[in-house]
Amino acid sequence: MKFKVIEGGLGQAALTDWRIEEDGRPNRDDVRREAVRRLNDSGYHPSRIREFVTGAPMPAALQYLSMQIDFAAEALSRLDPIPADFRSDGYWPAYS
C-alpha cells in the first residue's frame, strides 16, 4: 500500500504567492513561506507521515534539518530589515 499526500493544488501557488510589503521589502510571512517550501522539498513530511503510519523512526538528519530551518526562519524574521535576498541558500541549512 502506498500513501500520498494531497496538497489540494496549493503546491505551485505557494511558490508564487509572495506578499512583499508596499515598500518592496519582504516580511515575516515571506520568510515563513520560504522555510515551509524548503522543508517540503527536503522530504521531511513524507518521512514524518511514514513514521506515524509504520512506527519506523524518521532519519535523525531530517529531524535536525527541520530544527535548523525553523531556527534560520526565526533569525531571518527578526532582522530589520529582512534581507531582500532571504531566499538565498547562504541563509538556509542544506540537507546532506
Contacts in CASP RR format, 6 or more apart in sequence:
PFRMAT RR
TARGET T0000
AUTHOR 0000-0000-0000
METHOD contacts of the structure
MODEL  1
MKFKVIEGGLGQAALTDWRIEEDGRPNRDDVRREAVRRLNDSGYHPSRIR
EFVTGAPMPAALQYLSMQIDFAAEALSRLDPIPADFRSDGYWPAYS
3 49 0 8 1.000
3 50 0 8 1.000
3 53 0 8 1.000
5 45 0 8 1.000
5 46 0 8 1.000
5 49 0 8 1.000
14 33 0 8 1.000
14 36 0 8 1.000
14 37 0 8 1.000
15 37 0 8 1.000
17 33 0 8 1.000
18 26 0 8 1.000
18 30 0 8 1.000
18 33 0 8 1.000
19 27 0 8 1.000
19 29 0 8 1.000
19 30 0 8 1.000
20 26 0 8 1.000
20 27 0 8 1.000
20 30 0 8 1.000
21 27 0 8 1.000
25 81 0 8 1.000
25 82 0 8 1.000
25 84 0 8 1.000
26 82 0 8 1.000
26 83 0 8 1.000
26 84 0 8 1.000
26 86 0 8 1.000
27 82 0 8 1.000
28 77 0 8 1.000
28 82 0 8 1.000
30 82 0 8 1.000
30 86 0 8 1.000
31 73 0 8 1.000
31 76 0 8 1.000
31 77 0 8 1.000
31 82 0 8 1.000
31 86 0 8 1.000
32 73 0 8 1.000
32 77 0 8 1.000
34 73 0 8 1.000
34 86 0 8 1.000
34 87 0 8 1.000
34 92 0 8 1.000
35 69 0 8 1.000
35 70 0 8 1.000
35 72 0 8 1.000
35 73 0 8 1.000
38 69 0 8 1.000
38 92 0 8 1.000
39 45 0 8 1.000
39 65 0 8 1.000
39 66 0 8 1.000
39 69 0 8 1.000
42 62 0 8 1.000
42 65 0 8 1.000
42 66 0 8 1.000
42 69 0 8 1.000
42 95 0 8 1.000
43 62 0 8 1.000
44 58 0 8 1.000
44 62 0 8 1.000
44 65 0 8 1.000
44 66 0 8 1.000
47 58 0 8 1.000
47 59 0 8 1.000
47 62 0 8 1.000
48 58 0 8 1.000
50 56 0 8 1.000
50 58 0 8 1.000
51 57 0 8 1.000
51 58 0 8 1.000
61 95 0 8 1.000
61 96 0 8 1.000
62 95 0 8 1.000
65 93 0 8 1.000
65 95 0 8 1.000
68 93 0 8 1.000
69 92 0 8 1.000
69 93 0 8 1.000
72 91 0 8 1.000
72 92 0 8 1.000
72 93 0 8 1.000
76 82 0 8 1.000
76 83 0 8 1.000
76 86 0 8 1.000
76 91 0 8 1.000
83 91 0 8 1.000
85 91 0 8 1.000
END
